[in-house]
Amino acid sequence: MKKRPIIGIVIVAIVIMGFSAFELFNHKIGGPGPGENLCPSLQIGEWIPAQGECPGSTQESITKCEDFCSNHPDCCTKEGSTEKFGGQNLMELPTQEDISILTRNYPSVIKAINEGPAVYGQGHRFEVISDEKLNQMKETGFNTIQILIIDDCTEETCVMDESSKVLLLNDIVKAKQKGFAIWVALEFINAPPGSNKKLPAYEVFKPAYLELCRESGELLEQYKVEYFTVNNEPDLFFQEQTQWGTEQEIDKHVAEMFVLANTATKEKFNGKMINKITQTKKRPQETIDASFKNVDIAGIDVGPPVDEDFGLDVYKSEFDEYQFYASQAEKAGVPWMVGEYWTSNYFENANDYVKNNQHILANLSFNAYLKVTPKGVGYSWNDFSSFSIQPNGEATRLAVKEFFTKI
């Protein structure tokens, strides 16, 4: 199972803390410079408050906020403020003039760079994608950028983080001005599969998430976003929600959410919907079939674990998933693509074998993709920063560039 870092931006928080009685605190305010971490003690993978979550409305949530500040005093200052988390943004929203001239541009083949985890990752930076980086992406052959909506669904409502939304919208405008198509992905919570984060009861979660899909779809329609994923690997994340019932009951929730989330989004969003599923050979047919419903493109994510003991032959065999899913998609009459090729979180837990062999590993994926019939309509690489990893990051980038000339 692939694991990505929990992503999020720590901007402004109210938390409660004190010697004998807790008093209101306010998170440090002010924009970080490149690579600067607003909370040095905060590690990727740790929980942080979502928009509107602190100081909390129940005893459980109040305690959670208290514990956060107690464990991370460097994230909190004694300001006595009663502002809500996310109450101050660090950049301006795009102007109406900028928004009014945006149009959709669909490439014939999607050559995507998945920057979702990256732009909210190392150092919790808060920067619009630079011209330099966009130019490097274009030179490599990418024509589409995938980025994330940061949200939280642990309570009775699903809430989009307002501060990261500002970054998202500025990134959309900047990238579209450079000629890129935009692909936005919405995850069920600000956490990756493997985090063991728990959602509310399914009947509470379902209407809340569908409302977030409608809200997100309406927002992204304004910005003429080309592609939207509201089903980002539900098969992986939902299987951890053991409080929802048996494995078979959870499978039914996965199948249902594939369809309902797309339907809700399409009420206001006129772009194309992309589903993302993984480990398809392990999924019941009902789940696979649902991934083709009410969707424009069916995406499969393949990111097998790898180390020296795993072996290249075993790693190579994992990409048989491409042909398996492509055949299923053909029967359903839906185009397919690689929604994400993922090897490792290079800056957190990549072992030396991965770092030394990313070029070889990538080519196994490329070769498998090129052999599949029917042909895929796109391929997504995760993420651009992987090309800076020594010793063969640049060789990997050039391999991606060559691969893109063949699809």
QUIRA-V990471 format. One record per residue. PSI is psi in whole degrees, -180 to 180 (* if undefined). NEAR is the number of other C-alpha atoms within 8 Angstrom. Layout:
psi-><PSI:PSI>
near-><NEAR:NEAR>
This chain:
psi-><131:149:136:161:146:136:149:167:126:112:-72:127:145:126:164:132:152:-175:-58:-27:133:142:160:138:164:133:151:137:141:142:133:150:178:123:-4:135:122:-31:91:-30:-16:122:146:129:-15:151:141:154:141:173:123:5:-30:145:1:150:-14:164:-37:-47:-35:-45:-39:-43:-40:-44:-38:-49:-32:-39:-22:67:-24:-14:-4:144:151:83:-19:13:151:16:148:158:135:10:-14:124:157:1:162:153:153:149:160:-31:-43:-43:-38:-25:2:140:165:144:104:116:154:-33:130:119:90:144:120:101:11:-62:-34:-46:-15:12:-109:120:8:43:158:72:138:143:130:159:-41:-46:-41:-39:-39:-39:-45:-41:-32:-22:0:140:-2:139:127:125:167:150:128:126:172:131:29:-13:-157:-14:153:129:130:130:120:-36:-45:-25:-38:-43:-45:-48:-37:-39:-40:-50:-46:-46:-39:-34:-25:0:7:147:153:136:116:137:139:122:164:-19:162:62:149:166:142:-7:-16:27:138:137:165:176:144:-41:-17:-44:-44:-56:-32:-42:-38:-35:-38:-37:-44:-46:-44:-42:-42:-42:-47:-23:-38:-34:9:43:137:-46:145:131:116:-1:73:90:53:-27:-35:-48:-40:-30:-16:-9:64:-18:-11:-8:-155:169:-39:-38:-40:-39:-38:-37:-40:-49:-41:-43:-32:-46:-48:-40:-41:-42:-45:-42:-39:-7:-32:-11:126:4:-166:141:136:122:153:126:160:163:50:-32:-19:-7:147:154:-34:-40:-45:-47:-39:-28:-9:0:134:42:151:-36:135:119:141:132:128:118:71:149:151:136:-179:-33:-22:-43:139:-33:-41:-43:-46:-40:-24:-26:3:-19:-34:-52:-39:-48:-36:-39:-39:-42:-39:-42:-35:-10:30:133:152:163:169:108:-27:129:123:131:-47:158:93:-32:0:-49:18:130:170:-34:-43:-47:-37:-11:16:-31:-48:-45:-43:-41:-30:-39:-46:-47:-39:-42:-42:-22:-13:141:138:160:148:162:8:169:135:127:142:120:-180:-30:-18:-23:-10:-4:131:151:-11:33:-42:-38:-37:-43:-43:-32:-39:-45:-44:-44:-41:-22:-11:-5:*>
near-><6:10:9:9:11:11:12:11:10:10:13:13:15:16:16:13:12:7:5:4:6:9:9:13:15:16:12:10:6:6:6:10:6:7:9:9:9:10:9:7:6:7:6:8:9:7:4:7:11:12:13:9:10:16:12:10:7:6:7:7:12:13:8:8:15:13:8:10:13:8:6:11:8:8:10:13:10:7:7:8:8:7:8:13:14:14:7:7:10:7:6:6:7:9:6:6:6:9:11:6:6:10:6:8:8:6:7:5:7:11:12:13:14:14:13:10:13:9:11:12:12:9:8:13:15:11:8:8:10:7:6:6:8:11:8:8:12:9:7:10:10:11:13:12:14:13:13:12:12:14:14:14:15:10:8:9:9:13:11:11:12:9:12:11:11:12:12:11:11:11:10:11:13:10:14:11:7:7:8:11:15:14:13:12:14:13:13:11:10:11:12:11:11:10:8:7:7:7:10:10:8:8:6:9:13:9:8:12:13:12:10:11:13:13:9:9:13:11:8:10:12:8:12:10:15:12:11:13:13:13:16:12:10:11:11:10:11:10:10:11:12:9:5:9:7:7:8:6:9:14:12:10:9:12:13:9:10:14:12:9:13:14:9:11:16:10:8:9:10:6:10:10:11:14:16:14:14:10:9:9:6:5:9:7:6:8:12:12:9:11:14:13:8:7:13:9:13:15:13:15:14:13:10:10:9:10:9:6:5:9:9:7:6:8:12:10:7:9:12:9:11:12:10:9:11:13:10:9:13:10:7:8:6:12:11:15:12:14:11:14:13:11:11:10:10:9:6:5:7:10:7:6:8:12:13:10:9:12:12:7:9:9:9:10:11:9:8:11:9:9:6:11:8:7:7:13:10:13:13:13:11:12:10:10:7:9:10:7:11:7:6:13:13:9:8:12:10:9:10:10:10:8:9:9:6:6:7>
